[in-house]
């Protein structure tokens, strides 16, 4: 069974708004490597559209937008090439090597996990909350940035019960960010 691995950037005060994060070449190499370890990506509509608008065109055309340093290109190429599954009840269709996921969320994700392979990489905020409630996430990675924002979206807002996790890995970056990997303390 393929594991479902959730990863996200957040600040010390728990903000997970992507515009609040620090970024550098080392972190982008980390993220490209993490994406490359999975057979597929699983996103909700908002994350899918955000990633597509930022990474699809530069990867396809080779023309980087003015805001994008050259060292971001490997991440863009990795995410562009990845198989994507998109959970959405509002999108009529997707492309960018993507397929819509419909119906019962738990059953649909279980079917994806049961396929052979190395793993599924999960991103976003809303979809991971639903999947955490269903006990379907096998690994959590939080890349904690040395920043306090005092505002922004927070992870797992509204989770009805706590989740106990055990630390399984840690990586420090030159920027002061720290990647912390956890697994559920008890399997669902």
C-alpha positions in Angstrom: 0.0 0.0 0.0 1.3 3.5 -0.9 1.7 5.8 2.1 0.0 9.1 2.1 2.6 11.8 3.1 1.5 15.3 4.1 4.0 18.1 4.0 3.6 21.8 4.5 5.6 25.0 5.4 4.5 26.9 8.5 5.8 29.7 10.7 6.6 29.4 14.4 3.2 30.7 15.2 1.5 28.1 13.0 0.6 30.2 9.9 0.6 28.1 6.7 -0.1 30.9 4.2 2.4 30.3 1.4 3.0 34.0 0.9 4.4 34.3 4.4 7.2 31.7 4.0 10.9 32.3 3.5 12.4 30.5 0.5 15.9 29.7 -0.7 17.7 27.2 -3.0 18.2 24.6 -0.2 14.5 24.5 0.7 13.5 24.2 -3.0 15.9 21.3 -3.4 14.3 19.7 -0.4 10.8 20.1 -1.7 11.8 18.9 -5.2 13.4 15.8 -3.6 10.3 15.1 -1.5 8.0 15.4 -4.5 10.2 13.1 -6.5 9.9 10.4 -3.8 6.2 10.0 -4.5 4.3 8.4 -7.4 1.5 11.0 -7.3 0.4 14.3 -5.7 -3.0 14.8 -4.1 -4.4 18.3 -3.9 -7.7 20.0 -3.2 -8.9 22.5 -5.8 -7.3 25.6 -4.2 -3.8 24.1 -3.9 -4.0 22.5 -7.4 -5.0 25.9 -9.0 -2.3 27.7 -7.0 0.4 25.3 -8.0 -0.7 25.1 -11.6 -0.7 28.9 -12.0 2.8 29.2 -10.5 4.6 26.2 -12.0 2.9 24.9 -15.2 3.9 27.5 -17.7 7.5 28.0 -16.7 8.2 24.2 -16.7 6.6 23.8 -20.1 8.0 26.8 -21.9 11.4 27.0 -20.1 10.7 30.7 -19.7 10.9 31.8 -16.1 8.8 34.7 -14.8 10.7 37.7 -13.6 10.1 36.7 -9.9 11.5 33.2 -10.3 15.2 32.6 -9.7 16.9 29.9 -11.8 17.3 27.6 -8.8 13.5 27.2 -8.6 13.4 25.4 -12.0 14.0 21.9 -10.7 11.0 22.1 -8.4 8.9 23.4 -11.2 10.0 20.6 -13.5 9.3 18.0 -10.8 5.8 19.2 -10.0 5.0 19.7 -13.7 5.9 16.0 -14.5 4.1 14.5 -11.4 0.9 12.6 -11.6 -1.8 14.6 -9.8 -5.1 13.8 -8.3 -7.5 16.7 -7.5 -10.3 16.5 -5.0 -13.0 18.9 -6.1 -16.8 19.0 -6.3 -16.7 22.3 -8.3 -14.1 21.7 -11.1 -15.6 20.2 -14.2 -12.2 19.0 -15.6 -8.5 19.2 -14.9 -5.4 18.6 -17.0 -1.7 19.2 -16.2 -1.3 15.4 -15.8 -4.2 15.4 -13.4 -7.4 13.4 -12.7 -10.4 14.5 -10.7 -11.3 12.5 -7.5 -15.0 12.4 -6.8 -17.4 10.5 -4.5 -16.7 9.4 -1.0 -13.4 11.0 0.0 -12.3 8.2 2.4 -13.0 5.4 -0.1 -11.4 7.3 -3.0 -8.2 8.0 -1.1 -8.1 4.4 0.1 -8.3 3.2 -3.5 -5.4 5.5 -4.4 -3.3 4.2 -1.5 -4.0 0.6 -2.4 -2.3 1.0 -5.8 1.3 -0.1 -5.9 4.0 2.5 -5.7 6.3 4.6 -3.4 3.7 7.0 -2.1 1.3 9.9 -2.5 2.4 13.4 -1.5 -0.4 15.5 0.0 -0.4 19.3 0.1 -2.8 22.1 1.1 -4.8 23.0 4.2 -8.4 22.0 3.9 -8.0 18.5 2.3 -5.4 17.4 4.9 -7.8 18.3 7.7 -10.4 16.0 6.3 -7.9 13.2 5.7 -6.5 13.6 9.2 -10.0 13.2 10.6 -10.4 10.0 8.6 -7.0 8.7 9.9 -5.6 8.3 6.3 -2.4 10.3 6.6 0.7 8.1 7.2 3.3 10.8 7.6 3.3 14.5 8.5 6.1 16.8 7.6 6.2 20.3 9.0 8.9 22.6 7.7 8.9 25.3 10.4 10.3 28.6 9.3 12.0 31.0 11.8 9.3 33.6 11.5 6.3 34.8 13.4 3.5 36.4 11.4 0.6 37.0 13.8 -1.9 36.3 11.1 -2.9 33.9 8.4 -4.4 30.5 8.0 -3.6 27.9 10.6 -3.2 24.2 10.3 -5.9 21.7 11.3 -8.3 24.5 12.4 -11.4 22.8 13.7 -9.9 19.3 14.2 -12.5 17.6 16.4 -9.9 15.5 18.3 -6.2 15.5 19.0 -3.8 13.5 17.0 -0.8 12.0 18.7 2.3 11.8 16.6 5.8 10.4 17.0 8.9 12.1 15.6 10.6 10.0 12.9 13.0 12.5 11.3 14.4 15.9 11.6 16.4 18.1 9.1 17.8 21.6 9.8 18.4 24.1 7.0 20.9 26.9 6.7 18.0 29.4 6.8 17.0 28.3 10.3 14.0 26.3 9.1 13.6 22.8 10.5 11.8 19.9 8.8 10.1 17.7 11.3 8.6 14.4 10.1 6.1 12.5 12.2 4.0 9.4 11.9 0.7 8.7 13.8 1.5 7.3 17.3 -1.2 4.7 16.7 -2.4 3.6 13.3 -6.1 4.2 12.6 
